[in-house]
């Protein structure tokens, strides 16, 4: 039974690491997007709105899986 608990803990750790990596990937790609927008003189309010939409989508996806 201890082996089974260990296996479940390892799966949880793996899933957590996947979520962390997914969040890091989103932030990396978003930062590239922001730099392009800054170069194109996009309004800061538009960037904030876009970021809020992305975060809302991420939270929805994570809450669905969790």
Secondary structure, DSSP 8 states (H G I E B T S, - for coil): -HHHHHHHHHHHHHHHHHHHHHHHHHHHHHHHHHHHHHHTT--HHHHHHHHHHHHHHHHHHHHHH-
